[in-house]
């Protein structure tokens, strides 16, 4: 589930302060937000950031992590590094799901992967 992003007026209403105070806190770094599309769209502040500001306990959020391994030259260890990194992450964090996508047209990583792949390709 994605984290809810709040506008400056929504944060001001929740904290019972003025929107200008929220903007000032954003400028000085007391509150962290993302400026979308310049002043027309304004800031978006994560709900957990508002909770942190008021000192409320924040539940840990599950985030997706994308790690891309790329190099245009062949033979530099991309497939090996990917396989070893995926195996290490899976071992260190058994509660995580690890997805490995092999976009190489030669599919060397897929051929060396132990067991059956999601596409039904059975490695040798």
BELUR-V270801 format. One record per pair of residues at least 12 apart in sequence whose ideal C-beta (glycine too) atoms are under 10 Angstrom apart, sorted by the first residue. I is the first residue (numbers start at 1). GAP is how many residues later the second one is. D is the distance in whole Angstrom. If there is no record, write none. Layout:
i=I gap=GAP d=D
i=I gap=GAP d=D
//
This chain:
i=1 gap=60 d=9
i=1 gap=61 d=8
i=2 gap=59 d=9
i=2 gap=61 d=10
i=2 gap=62 d=10
i=3 gap=43 d=5
i=3 gap=44 d=6
i=3 gap=45 d=6
i=3 gap=46 d=9
i=3 gap=58 d=6
i=3 gap=60 d=9
i=4 gap=40 d=10
i=4 gap=41 d=10
i=4 gap=42 d=8
i=4 gap=43 d=5
i=4 gap=44 d=9
i=4 gap=46 d=10
i=5 gap=28 d=8
i=5 gap=29 d=8
i=5 gap=31 d=9
i=5 gap=38 d=9
i=5 gap=39 d=4
i=5 gap=40 d=7
i=5 gap=41 d=6
i=5 gap=42 d=7
i=5 gap=44 d=9
i=6 gap=16 d=10
i=6 gap=27 d=9
i=6 gap=37 d=9
i=6 gap=38 d=7
i=6 gap=39 d=5
i=6 gap=40 d=8
i=6 gap=41 d=6
i=6 gap=43 d=9
i=6 gap=44 d=7
i=7 gap=12 d=9
i=7 gap=15 d=9
i=7 gap=26 d=10
i=7 gap=29 d=10
i=7 gap=34 d=9
i=7 gap=35 d=6
i=7 gap=36 d=7
i=7 gap=37 d=7
i=7 gap=38 d=8
i=8 gap=12 d=9
i=8 gap=13 d=10
i=8 gap=14 d=5
i=8 gap=15 d=6
i=8 gap=17 d=10
i=8 gap=18 d=8
i=8 gap=23 d=10
i=8 gap=25 d=8
i=8 gap=34 d=6
i=8 gap=35 d=5
i=8 gap=36 d=9
i=8 gap=37 d=7
i=9 gap=13 d=8
i=9 gap=33 d=9
i=10 gap=12 d=9
i=10 gap=34 d=10
i=10 gap=35 d=8
i=10 gap=37 d=9
i=10 gap=40 d=9
i=11 gap=12 d=10
i=11 gap=14 d=9
i=11 gap=15 d=9
i=11 gap=20 d=8
i=11 gap=22 d=8
i=11 gap=32 d=9
i=11 gap=33 d=10
i=11 gap=34 d=5
i=11 gap=36 d=9
i=11 gap=38 d=9
i=11 gap=39 d=6
i=11 gap=42 d=9
i=14 gap=31 d=10
i=14 gap=33 d=9
i=14 gap=36 d=6
i=14 gap=37 d=10
i=14 gap=40 d=9
i=15 gap=16 d=9
i=15 gap=35 d=7
i=15 gap=38 d=8
i=15 gap=39 d=7
i=19 gap=23 d=9
i=22 gap=21 d=8
i=22 gap=23 d=8
i=22 gap=28 d=10
i=22 gap=31 d=10
i=23 gap=19 d=9
i=23 gap=20 d=7
i=25 gap=20 d=9
i=25 gap=28 d=8
i=26 gap=16 d=10
i=26 gap=17 d=6
i=26 gap=19 d=8
i=30 gap=23 d=7
i=31 gap=12 d=9
i=31 gap=14 d=6
i=31 gap=18 d=6
i=31 gap=19 d=8
i=31 gap=21 d=9
i=31 gap=22 d=6
i=32 gap=13 d=7
i=32 gap=14 d=8
i=32 gap=17 d=5
i=32 gap=20 d=9
i=32 gap=21 d=9
i=33 gap=12 d=4
i=33 gap=13 d=8
i=33 gap=16 d=7
i=33 gap=17 d=10
i=34 gap=12 d=8
i=46 gap=12 d=10
i=46 gap=15 d=9
i=47 gap=14 d=10
i=48 gap=12 d=10
i=48 gap=13 d=7
i=62 gap=33 d=10
i=62 gap=34 d=9
i=64 gap=33 d=10
i=64 gap=35 d=10
i=65 gap=24 d=9
i=65 gap=31 d=9
i=65 gap=33 d=10
i=66 gap=33 d=10
i=67 gap=15 d=9
i=67 gap=18 d=7
i=67 gap=19 d=9
i=67 gap=22 d=8
i=67 gap=31 d=10
i=67 gap=33 d=10
i=68 gap=14 d=9
i=68 gap=33 d=9
i=68 gap=35 d=10
i=69 gap=12 d=6
i=69 gap=13 d=5
i=69 gap=16 d=7
i=69 gap=17 d=10
i=69 gap=31 d=10
i=69 gap=40 d=10
i=70 gap=12 d=10
i=70 gap=33 d=9
i=74 gap=30 d=9
i=74 gap=32 d=9
i=74 gap=34 d=10
i=78 gap=24 d=10
i=78 gap=26 d=8
i=78 gap=30 d=9
i=78 gap=31 d=8
i=79 gap=21 d=10
i=79 gap=23 d=8
i=79 gap=25 d=7
i=79 gap=27 d=9
i=79 gap=28 d=9
i=79 gap=29 d=5
i=79 gap=30 d=4
i=79 gap=31 d=9
i=79 gap=32 d=9
i=79 gap=33 d=7
i=79 gap=34 d=10
i=80 gap=28 d=9
i=80 gap=29 d=9
i=80 gap=32 d=9
i=81 gap=28 d=10
i=82 gap=18 d=6
i=82 gap=19 d=9
i=82 gap=20 d=8
i=82 gap=22 d=10
i=82 gap=26 d=10
i=82 gap=27 d=6
i=82 gap=31 d=10
i=83 gap=17 d=8
i=83 gap=19 d=10
i=83 gap=25 d=10
i=83 gap=26 d=6
i=83 gap=29 d=7
i=83 gap=30 d=7
i=83 gap=31 d=9
i=85 gap=13 d=9
i=85 gap=15 d=9
i=86 gap=12 d=5
i=86 gap=13 d=9
i=86 gap=14 d=5
i=86 gap=23 d=9
i=86 gap=27 d=9
i=87 gap=13 d=10
i=87 gap=27 d=9
i=99 gap=19 d=8
i=100 gap=13 d=7
i=100 gap=17 d=9
i=100 gap=18 d=9
i=101 gap=17 d=9
i=102 gap=15 d=8
i=102 gap=17 d=10
i=102 gap=19 d=10
i=107 gap=12 d=10
i=107 gap=14 d=8
i=109 gap=14 d=10
i=110 gap=13 d=7
i=111 gap=12 d=6
i=111 gap=13 d=7
i=112 gap=12 d=8
//
